[in-house]
Amino acid sequence: MRGLSTSVSLICSNSIVSEGLKSILLDEEFTIAGQHKSYRAMINAKAEGAADVGMIVVDSDSSRNVAKEVAALREAFFEARIVVLHEDLDIECLVGVFEAGADGYVLKDISCPSLVNSLHLAACGEKVVPGELVNQLPHFAHATAGQVKAEGELSDLLSEREIATLRCLVMGYPNKVIARRLDIGEATVKVHVKAILRKLNVQNRTQAAICGVNHGVQAALPEVSLRGQDARADEPRQDNDARENSGAGPFMLADTRVEAHRVDA
């Protein structure tokens, strides 16, 4: 027995896929509280009196700003678990959605039983990521080693905070995102950027990023809090206490072993 049924709202622009997900979940101790074409439609439905739900499943793709959608949903439904279905393992997207407050990132080619298990894990407070992420770990390890070497070479020119800022420039982040990631003000970011340009003797951010790459600085996997939204100090989650009391654990790798039935977008 898994316990009480979890109420789920589906956000999916494709009606056929939405009905397919609904059929799968209804057979597995979930109830469907609503089906919506977009995250805005779901938020509007709540404003019109729709009840809160236990979980939101977002069917997404690479053409959308999924992190923005998750952030908006997290603000409107701060107690719900949010799981993103994505077509591929996009590390930047994965990190972004967890920072925005997601509880799971599941690939669409997952088997139906594994999808159900992943959603049950998320409902229990676990953070769920694709099992394929394990295959990327050697890359992250090499990137981290290169990053340490680069920081050693640049440490004579730049401060530790300036090196962190340069890494963000290599990743193409604007000042607002850099400020959030480094937990500093935008004005301070501007000061660091100006210092970097001066010390590296370059004219703009692009040249600074190129110089950083030439010195071995890589756009490595950013640090991400296991609590997702807790990483955003300027936008605290309203359910922090509830999360702590729920026994939410570390990331869980979703089993994506192929079976006869798949969830396709």
SVG drawing of the C-alpha trace seen along z (x, -y; Angstrom):
<svg xmlns="http://www.w3.org/2000/svg" viewBox="-14 -49 64 53">
<polyline fill="none" stroke="black" stroke-width="0.4" points="0.0,0.0 1.4,-3.4 -1.0,-5.3 -3.4,-8.1 -3.9,-9.0 -2.1,-12.1 -4.1,-14.7 -2.3,-15.8 -2.8,-18.6 -1.3,-18.2 0.1,-21.1 0.3,-20.0 -0.3,-21.8 -0.9,-18.6 -4.4,-17.1 -3.4,-13.6 -0.4,-13.5 -2.4,-15.0 -5.0,-12.2 -2.3,-9.6 -0.7,-10.8 -4.1,-11.0 -4.9,-7.4 -1.5,-6.2 -1.9,-8.0 -5.5,-7.1 -4.4,-3.4 -1.8,-4.1 -3.4,-5.6 -3.3,-9.2 -6.3,-11.4 -6.5,-14.0 -7.5,-17.4 -7.1,-19.3 -5.7,-19.5 -4.4,-22.8 -2.8,-24.0 -0.3,-26.2 1.0,-27.2 -0.8,-30.6 -4.1,-28.7 -3.5,-26.7 -2.7,-29.8 -5.8,-31.6 -7.9,-28.6 -6.7,-28.9 -7.6,-32.6 -11.1,-31.6 -11.4,-29.2 -9.8,-25.9 -8.5,-23.9 -4.8,-23.4 -3.3,-20.2 -0.6,-17.8 1.4,-17.6 1.9,-19.4 3.3,-17.6 4.6,-20.0 5.1,-18.5 7.8,-20.7 10.2,-21.1 13.4,-22.9 11.6,-25.8 10.1,-27.1 11.6,-28.8 10.7,-26.0 12.5,-27.5 10.3,-30.6 7.2,-28.5 8.2,-26.5 9.0,-29.7 5.6,-31.1 3.9,-27.8 6.0,-27.6 4.8,-31.0 1.1,-30.2 1.2,-26.6 3.9,-26.7 2.9,-23.4 2.6,-21.3 5.3,-19.0 6.4,-20.1 7.7,-17.5 9.0,-18.5 8.8,-16.1 11.5,-17.0 12.6,-15.6 16.3,-15.4 18.9,-15.7 19.6,-19.5 21.9,-20.2 21.3,-23.9 17.6,-23.4 17.8,-20.8 19.7,-23.1 17.4,-26.0 14.2,-24.2 15.5,-22.9 16.6,-26.4 13.2,-27.6 11.6,-25.1 11.0,-21.9 10.9,-18.5 11.7,-16.3 13.1,-16.3 12.1,-13.2 12.9,-12.4 10.0,-11.6 11.4,-8.4 11.0,-6.9 8.9,-3.7 5.4,-4.0 6.2,-2.0 9.3,-4.1 7.4,-7.3 4.9,-6.3 7.6,-5.3 9.3,-8.7 6.1,-10.6 5.6,-8.6 9.1,-9.4 8.5,-13.1 5.2,-12.9 7.1,-11.5 9.4,-14.5 12.4,-13.1 14.2,-15.0 14.1,-13.0 16.6,-13.3 17.3,-11.1 19.4,-8.0 21.3,-9.2 22.8,-11.9 25.3,-9.3 26.8,-9.1 27.6,-12.8 29.5,-12.7 32.9,-12.0 32.5,-15.1 31.7,-17.2 34.7,-15.8 37.0,-16.8 35.4,-20.2 35.9,-20.7 39.6,-19.7 40.1,-22.1 38.3,-24.8 40.6,-24.4 43.7,-24.6 42.3,-27.8 41.5,-29.4 45.1,-28.7 46.4,-30.4 44.1,-33.4 44.4,-33.8 47.4,-36.1 45.2,-38.5 41.7,-38.1 40.1,-37.7 38.1,-34.6 34.9,-36.5 36.1,-37.9 36.9,-34.4 33.4,-33.2 32.0,-36.2 34.2,-35.3 32.9,-31.8 29.3,-33.2 30.4,-35.4 31.7,-32.3 28.2,-30.7 26.6,-33.8 24.7,-35.0 23.4,-38.6 24.2,-40.6 20.8,-39.8 21.4,-36.0 25.0,-36.4 23.9,-38.4 21.4,-35.7 23.9,-32.9 26.6,-34.6 24.2,-36.1 25.4,-39.6 23.9,-42.8 23.8,-43.8 25.8,-46.9 28.5,-44.6 28.4,-42.4 29.1,-45.5 32.1,-46.4 33.5,-42.9 32.9,-42.9 34.7,-46.2 37.6,-44.9 37.8,-41.8 37.8,-43.8 40.6,-46.0 42.8,-43.2 42.4,-41.0 42.9,-44.1 39.8,-43.4 37.1,-45.7 33.8,-43.8 32.2,-40.8 32.5,-38.6 36.2,-39.2 36.5,-38.5 34.6,-35.2 36.9,-34.2 39.9,-35.0 38.5,-32.9 37.9,-30.0 41.5,-30.3 42.7,-30.1 40.7,-26.9 37.6,-28.4 34.7,-26.2 31.0,-26.5 30.8,-23.7 27.7,-22.5 26.6,-25.2 26.0,-24.4 22.3,-23.7 20.5,-23.4 18.7,-20.1 15.9,-22.2 15.6,-24.0 14.0,-27.3 16.1,-27.7 19.0,-28.7 17.1,-31.9 17.7,-34.0 15.7,-36.9 12.6,-34.8 12.1,-32.5 9.8,-29.6 6.7,-29.9 6.8,-26.1 10.3,-25.7 9.1,-24.4 6.7,-22.0 9.5,-20.8 11.8,-20.2 9.0,-18.3 8.2,-16.2 11.4,-14.3 12.4,-15.3 15.6,-13.5 18.4,-13.8 18.2,-13.5 16.9,-10.1 17.8,-8.8 14.8,-7.8 15.0,-4.3 14.6,-4.8 14.9,-1.2 13.0,-0.7 9.8,1.3 7.1,1.8 5.2,-1.4 6.6,-4.8 5.5,-8.4 6.0,-10.3 5.5,-14.0"/>
</svg>
